[in-house]
């Protein structure tokens, strides 16, 4: 396996692990560190989820209108050796 592939895999692993840790700790920090309530936390989470959905819809609409869909990743058998 090339060193570049291994390095990118490790970077991806650490990025995913850190994102999962932040996702687990952020609600506790917001509630106990900053003192927001349950209602505000729920509203913030709903705002985040809604914004994500709208950006996905907008991106899909733009890709359809421009006739430039995002390419699918190749399968392992499609990669040159």
QUILINHU-V548748 format. One record per residue. N is the residue number from 1. PSI is psi in whole degrees, 0 to 359 (none if undefined). Layout:
n:N psi:PSI
n:N psi:PSI
//
This chain:
n:1 psi:132
n:2 psi:150
n:3 psi:327
n:4 psi:318
n:5 psi:317
n:6 psi:317
n:7 psi:316
n:8 psi:324
n:9 psi:319
n:10 psi:319
n:11 psi:316
n:12 psi:318
n:13 psi:312
n:14 psi:325
n:15 psi:315
n:16 psi:317
n:17 psi:318
n:18 psi:323
n:19 psi:320
n:20 psi:323
n:21 psi:319
n:22 psi:318
n:23 psi:324
n:24 psi:326
n:25 psi:333
n:26 psi:314
n:27 psi:322
n:28 psi:320
n:29 psi:315
n:30 psi:320
n:31 psi:311
n:32 psi:330
n:33 psi:314
n:34 psi:345
n:35 psi:26
n:36 psi:157
n:37 psi:179
n:38 psi:319
n:39 psi:316
n:40 psi:322
n:41 psi:317
n:42 psi:320
n:43 psi:319
n:44 psi:318
n:45 psi:319
n:46 psi:321
n:47 psi:317
n:48 psi:314
n:49 psi:319
n:50 psi:319
n:51 psi:319
n:52 psi:316
n:53 psi:318
n:54 psi:320
n:55 psi:323
n:56 psi:317
n:57 psi:316
n:58 psi:318
n:59 psi:320
n:60 psi:319
n:61 psi:316
n:62 psi:320
n:63 psi:322
n:64 psi:318
n:65 psi:323
n:66 psi:357
n:67 psi:38
n:68 psi:72
n:69 psi:155
n:70 psi:131
n:71 psi:145
n:72 psi:146
n:73 psi:146
n:74 psi:153
n:75 psi:164
n:76 psi:330
n:77 psi:344
n:78 psi:347
n:79 psi:138
n:80 psi:153
n:81 psi:none
//
